[in-house]
């Protein structure tokens, strides 16, 4: 059986990820009936474009093996990952309320991260970058959790002590 932290951090984030595709860079082009009908106002579309550019910049970075990760190619999945994590975290916090300790919140981050454990070599990494629409799992974890507003406080870290591509945050709110 899964504990409450795991249910929210793993299942909740996965379900919210899939629902978030309705508002990713392709999803925003379709209305509630699935018909092509871009619905963002010009002002909202401009803000959304700025946020997309920020995410592309954050996710276009060197990989652990020195390959280059393509943030543009993985944009829609990155948007869904960020929204999915955020929605699941918010639901978890709403459920546990004032009972949530710092450790409970840290456990949420750890449980989410453990979903994406993988080992690979340089060639496998290159193949995944070439074929997958999702980011490498290390990016799916590091970029998602460090974008969350509670990360620095929970982990008592300084954004400026991180690697270059982890310093920037891109608000999707």
Rosetta silent file (secondary structure, phi, psi, omega in degrees, C-alpha in Angstrom):
SEQUENCE: XXXXXXXXXXXXXXXXXXXXXXXXXXXXXXXXXXXXXXXXXXXXXXXXXXXXXXXXXXXXXXXXXXXXXXXXXXXXXXXXXXXXXXXXXXXXXXXXXXXXXXXXXXXXXXXXXXXXXXXXXXXXXXXXXXXXXXXXXXXXXXXXXXXXXXXXXXXXXXXXXXXXXXXXXXXXX
SCORE:     score description
SCORE:     0.000 S_00000001
   1 L     0.000  150.235  178.053    0.000    0.000    0.000 S_00000001
   2 L   -97.128  142.228  175.472    1.056    3.563   -0.621 S_00000001
   3 L   -79.797  174.042 -175.425    1.052    6.173    2.104 S_00000001
   4 H   -60.746  -40.211  178.885   -0.642    9.532    1.669 S_00000001
   5 H   -59.351  -47.985 -178.354    2.583   11.260    0.576 S_00000001
   6 H   -65.623  -38.650  179.748    3.170    8.707   -2.182 S_00000001
   7 H   -59.564  -47.210 -179.334   -0.420    8.809   -3.392 S_00000001
   8 H   -72.540  -46.283 -173.355   -0.244   12.552   -3.925 S_00000001
   9 H   -72.381  -29.512 -178.191    3.367   12.823   -5.099 S_00000001
  10 H  -101.127  -61.812 -177.784    3.260    9.924   -7.545 S_00000001
  11 H   -70.579  -45.411 -179.590   -0.320    9.261   -8.589 S_00000001
  12 H   -60.753  -45.421  179.966   -1.548   12.800   -8.057 S_00000001
  13 H   -65.709  -36.448  179.690    1.332   14.330   -9.996 S_00000001
  14 H   -68.317  -45.470  178.982    0.880   11.819  -12.839 S_00000001
  15 H   -64.378  -45.941  179.650   -2.856   12.421  -13.157 S_00000001
  16 H   -64.645  -33.850  176.101   -2.419   16.197  -12.930 S_00000001
  17 H   -57.834  -48.958 -177.980    0.390   15.969  -15.523 S_00000001
  18 H   -64.793  -40.315  177.732   -1.978   14.379  -18.031 S_00000001
  19 H   -66.605  -32.894 -178.484   -4.723   16.915  -17.344 S_00000001
  20 H   -65.842  -19.744  177.118   -2.186   19.762  -17.683 S_00000001
  21 H   -61.027  -19.261  178.165   -1.667   18.872  -21.342 S_00000001
  22 H   -69.195  -16.281  178.387   -4.953   20.696  -21.934 S_00000001
  23 H  -125.176   22.073  173.703   -3.108   23.952  -21.236 S_00000001
  24 L   -79.991 -172.664 -174.250    0.324   23.181  -22.663 S_00000001
  25 L   -62.709  -23.754  175.639    1.595   24.954  -25.797 S_00000001
  26 L   -93.336  -41.442 -177.568   -0.616   22.765  -28.021 S_00000001
  27 H   -58.248  -32.915 -178.836   -3.571   22.402  -25.648 S_00000001
  28 H   -70.653   -7.023  179.588   -4.181   26.144  -25.533 S_00000001
  29 H   -88.558   -5.593 -175.230   -4.978   26.054  -29.250 S_00000001
  30 E  -122.258  144.759  179.867   -8.131   23.948  -28.758 S_00000001
  31 L   -86.549 -172.400 -174.793  -11.413   24.743  -27.064 S_00000001
  32 L   -68.219  -14.423  177.649  -13.427   22.585  -24.689 S_00000001
  33 L   -95.824   -1.382 -178.542  -14.908   20.575  -27.559 S_00000001
  34 L    86.773    9.953  179.712  -11.478   19.727  -28.996 S_00000001
  35 L   -88.919  139.710  176.226  -11.902   22.091  -31.930 S_00000001
  36 E   -61.363  114.206 -176.730   -8.988   24.214  -33.071 S_00000001
  37 L  -165.478   78.737 -179.161   -9.939   27.564  -31.590 S_00000001
  38 L   -50.795  130.055 -171.052   -7.139   29.482  -29.832 S_00000001
  39 L  -117.453   -2.599  177.849   -8.792   31.072  -26.827 S_00000001
  40 L   -75.416  141.896  174.122   -6.098   33.151  -25.112 S_00000001
  41 L   -68.060  160.988  178.477   -6.431   36.907  -25.331 S_00000001
  42 H   -56.514  -39.551  178.535   -3.532   38.672  -27.090 S_00000001
  43 H   -64.599  -47.117  179.386   -2.213   39.871  -23.711 S_00000001
  44 H   -64.071  -38.556  178.599   -2.419   36.394  -22.165 S_00000001
  45 H   -62.809  -38.471  177.175   -0.814   34.869  -25.266 S_00000001
  46 H   -64.916  -43.974  177.103    2.128   37.254  -24.893 S_00000001
  47 H   -62.806  -42.827  179.749    2.598   36.363  -21.217 S_00000001
  48 H   -62.907  -40.858  178.727    2.340   32.671  -22.037 S_00000001
  49 H   -62.564  -39.477  177.532    4.948   33.039  -24.794 S_00000001
  50 H   -63.901  -40.737  179.830    7.361   34.684  -22.320 S_00000001
  51 H   -69.343  -37.120  175.667    6.883   31.845  -19.853 S_00000001
  52 H   -62.026  -44.979  179.303    7.403   29.248  -22.592 S_00000001
  53 H   -60.171  -41.032  178.007   10.674   30.958  -23.570 S_00000001
  54 H   -59.426  -46.880 -179.978   11.805   30.893  -19.957 S_00000001
  55 H   -63.914  -41.194  178.106   11.120   27.144  -19.738 S_00000001
  56 H   -58.987  -44.072  179.551   12.884   26.473  -23.027 S_00000001
  57 H   -63.514  -43.374 -179.022   15.937   28.339  -21.692 S_00000001
  58 H   -65.433  -39.252 -175.638   15.913   26.485  -18.359 S_00000001
  59 H   -87.597   -9.950  175.134   15.553   23.066  -19.991 S_00000001
  60 L   -91.390   99.413 -171.258   18.105   23.677  -22.758 S_00000001
  61 L  -156.807  163.013  175.429   21.200   22.760  -20.829 S_00000001
  62 E   -65.659  145.679  178.894   24.125   20.358  -20.670 S_00000001
  63 L   -93.866  172.849  178.061   23.276   16.877  -19.440 S_00000001
  64 L   -56.187  -29.201 -179.770   25.214   14.794  -16.924 S_00000001
  65 L   -99.922   11.352  176.233   27.148   13.216  -19.826 S_00000001
  66 L    84.623    7.433  171.873   27.797   16.480  -21.667 S_00000001
  67 L   -78.103  173.221  176.994   25.069   16.121  -24.281 S_00000001
  68 E  -109.722  125.766  177.559   22.699   19.025  -24.871 S_00000001
  69 L   -84.275  136.239 -175.704   19.129   18.728  -23.683 S_00000001
  70 L   -99.548   99.703 -178.307   16.586   20.337  -26.020 S_00000001
  71 L   -67.683  -24.768  178.528   14.101   22.405  -24.006 S_00000001
  72 L   -73.079  -42.425 -179.091   12.049   23.306  -27.063 S_00000001
  73 L   -63.615  -33.905 -175.128   11.460   19.680  -28.031 S_00000001
  74 L   -99.836    8.667 -171.806   10.342   18.766  -24.501 S_00000001
  75 H   -52.561  -51.451 -175.984    8.365   21.958  -23.793 S_00000001
  76 H   -62.535  -39.330  177.975    4.863   20.463  -23.593 S_00000001
  77 H   -69.502  -35.181  178.707    5.959   17.661  -21.292 S_00000001
  78 H   -66.510  -41.497  176.292    7.890   20.116  -19.123 S_00000001
  79 H   -59.557  -47.068 -179.164    4.815   22.318  -18.768 S_00000001
  80 H   -64.301  -39.039  177.024    2.752   19.265  -17.794 S_00000001
  81 H   -61.462  -47.963 -177.647    5.417   18.115  -15.305 S_00000001
  82 H   -63.875  -44.998 -179.873    5.568   21.509  -13.597 S_00000001
  83 H   -68.525  -43.205  179.882    1.816   21.925  -13.394 S_00000001
  84 H   -58.018  -45.089  179.173    1.288   18.299  -12.353 S_00000001
  85 H   -64.015  -46.749 -176.909    3.756   18.587   -9.483 S_00000001
  86 H   -62.380  -44.799  179.623    2.348   21.921   -8.341 S_00000001
  87 H   -64.679  -43.661 -179.991   -1.279   20.750   -8.408 S_00000001
  88 H   -64.414  -40.982  179.169   -0.436   17.515   -6.568 S_00000001
  89 H   -63.840  -44.884  179.293    1.566   19.396   -3.922 S_00000001
  90 H   -61.476  -42.657  179.039   -1.270   21.875   -3.397 S_00000001
  91 H   -64.348  -41.275  177.360   -3.795   19.026   -3.077 S_00000001
  92 H   -60.095  -47.575 -178.889   -1.515   17.239   -0.596 S_00000001
  93 H   -65.627  -36.623  176.510   -1.150   20.370    1.497 S_00000001
  94 H   -64.715  -37.971 -178.591   -4.910   20.993    1.398 S_00000001
  95 H   -70.188  -47.550 -176.694   -5.521   17.416    2.552 S_00000001
  96 H   -84.624  -22.381  176.107   -3.024   17.355    5.415 S_00000001
  97 H    57.070 -138.474 -175.190   -3.484   21.017    6.317 S_00000001
  98 H   -69.469   -9.977  177.782   -1.733   22.298    9.395 S_00000001
  99 H   -73.846  -14.945 -174.910   -0.625   18.742   10.237 S_00000001
 100 L   -70.869  116.583  176.246    2.005   18.858    7.447 S_00000001
 101 L   -86.901  169.478  174.735    5.465   19.000    8.933 S_00000001
 102 H   -58.609  -39.856  179.903    8.569   20.112    7.080 S_00000001
 103 H   -64.859  -39.497  176.210    9.514   16.423    6.891 S_00000001
 104 H   -58.719  -44.092 -179.871    6.138   15.534    5.332 S_00000001
 105 H   -67.074  -41.226  176.370    6.720   18.177    2.688 S_00000001
 106 H   -63.205  -39.619  177.957   10.273   16.999    2.075 S_00000001
 107 H   -61.101  -35.446  176.278    8.966   13.439    1.796 S_00000001
 108 H   -59.554  -49.404  179.449    6.603   14.648   -0.919 S_00000001
 109 H   -61.556  -43.263 -179.399    9.543   15.984   -2.928 S_00000001
 110 H   -66.142  -43.589 -179.551   11.587   12.814   -2.328 S_00000001
 111 H   -62.312  -43.726  176.415    8.747   10.474   -3.252 S_00000001
 112 H   -58.516  -46.196 -177.143    8.139   12.391   -6.480 S_00000001
 113 H   -63.009  -37.680 -177.723   11.845   12.264   -7.280 S_00000001
 114 H   -65.261  -21.539  176.862   12.089    8.519   -6.695 S_00000001
 115 L   -61.469  -26.790 -170.678    9.608    7.891   -9.525 S_00000001
 116 L  -108.830   22.143  176.744   12.266    8.994  -11.965 S_00000001
 117 L   -66.079  131.689  175.085   15.312    7.022  -10.811 S_00000001
 118 L  -158.280  150.002  175.408   17.251    5.658  -13.771 S_00000001
 119 L  -117.491  139.757  179.428   20.787    4.697  -14.621 S_00000001
 120 L  -156.800  167.254  174.950   22.232    5.131  -18.087 S_00000001
 121 L  -107.441  179.863 -176.299   25.413    5.689  -20.014 S_00000001
 122 H   -59.246  -42.230 -178.865   26.291    8.454  -22.481 S_00000001
 123 H   -67.410  -41.409  177.458   24.973    6.563  -25.515 S_00000001
 124 H   -63.167  -40.420  178.384   21.686    5.719  -23.824 S_00000001
 125 H   -62.008  -44.535  178.577   21.321    9.344  -22.815 S_00000001
 126 H   -60.084  -41.971 -179.906   21.925   10.491  -26.405 S_00000001
 127 H   -65.223  -41.221  179.176   19.321    8.036  -27.679 S_00000001
 128 H   -65.874  -40.670  177.973   16.730    9.205  -25.138 S_00000001
 129 H   -61.055  -39.886 -177.844   17.322   12.860  -26.018 S_00000001
 130 H   -71.431  -34.283 -170.666   16.844   12.037  -29.698 S_00000001
 131 H  -101.416  -32.802 -169.948   13.685    9.919  -29.286 S_00000001
 132 L   -88.527  146.404  172.495   11.692   11.054  -26.276 S_00000001
 133 L   -86.936  -15.816  175.244    9.285   13.953  -25.988 S_00000001
 134 L   -87.128  153.615  173.692    9.858   13.919  -22.219 S_00000001
 135 L   -67.921  162.635  170.901   12.944   15.429  -20.656 S_00000001
 136 L   -56.874  150.193 -176.601   15.600   13.172  -19.215 S_00000001
 137 H   -59.371  -34.429  178.371   14.513   11.998  -15.799 S_00000001
 138 H   -62.530  -35.551  177.116   17.207   14.055  -14.071 S_00000001
 139 H   -73.729  -37.084  179.661   15.677   17.172  -15.668 S_00000001
 140 H   -62.698  -29.052  177.349   12.158   16.008  -14.824 S_00000001
 141 H   -88.532  -62.164 -171.714   13.175   15.958  -11.184 S_00000001
 142 H   -59.333  -45.819 -178.646   15.702   18.754  -10.758 S_00000001
 143 H   -71.566  -32.947 -179.749   13.962   21.361  -12.883 S_00000001
 144 H   -71.572  -52.046 -175.140   10.511   20.580  -11.518 S_00000001
 145 H   -68.699  -35.668 -179.608   11.303   20.591   -7.816 S_00000001
 146 H   -74.322  -17.521  175.484   13.615   23.616   -7.969 S_00000001
 147 H   -78.026  -19.927 -176.228   10.924   25.617   -9.800 S_00000001
 148 L   -71.668  136.059 -174.774    8.522   25.082   -6.904 S_00000001
 149 L   -62.034  -22.284 -178.942    8.272   28.131   -4.618 S_00000001
 150 L   -89.568   -7.564 -173.226    8.747   26.130   -1.405 S_00000001
 151 H   -55.404  -53.748 -175.588   11.913   24.329   -2.526 S_00000001
 152 H   -59.549  -41.746 -179.650   14.491   26.803   -1.184 S_00000001
 153 H   -68.872  -47.658 -178.047   12.807   27.091    2.201 S_00000001
 154 H   -60.797  -38.740 -174.709   12.155   23.373    2.653 S_00000001
 155 L  -101.817    5.626  176.632   15.682   22.380    1.732 S_00000001
 156 L    49.072   52.274  179.845   17.368   25.422    3.288 S_00000001
 157 L  -124.598  166.749 -179.410   19.297   26.233    0.149 S_00000001
 158 L  -111.421  124.925 -179.483   20.215   29.312   -1.774 S_00000001
 159 H   -51.775  -31.673 -175.640   19.158   29.539   -5.410 S_00000001
 160 H   -81.759   -4.799  175.925   22.517   31.123   -6.238 S_00000001
 161 H   -90.840   -3.434 -175.513   24.454   28.105   -4.974 S_00000001
 162 L   -87.017  172.142  172.687   22.946   25.870   -7.657 S_00000001
 163 L   -61.915  156.661 -173.819   24.158   24.993  -11.127 S_00000001
 164 H   -52.418  -44.962 -174.923   23.552   27.709  -13.735 S_00000001
 165 H   -77.102   -6.443  178.499   20.462   26.168  -15.312 S_00000001
 166 H  -100.051   -1.253 -178.609   18.814   25.665  -11.898 S_00000001
 167 L   -76.043  -34.951 -175.313   19.099   29.331  -10.814 S_00000001
 168 L   -85.255  143.041  172.844   16.214   30.618  -12.926 S_00000001
 169 L  -118.542  148.553 -178.974   12.592   30.037  -12.119 S_00000001
 170 L  -125.194  106.225  179.996    9.714   30.305  -14.544 S_00000001
 171 L   -71.887  133.683  173.560    6.345   31.023  -13.009 S_00000001
 172 L  -103.834    0.398 -179.702    3.411   29.360  -14.727 S_00000001
 173 L   -81.056    0.000    0.000    0.871   31.112  -12.484 S_00000001
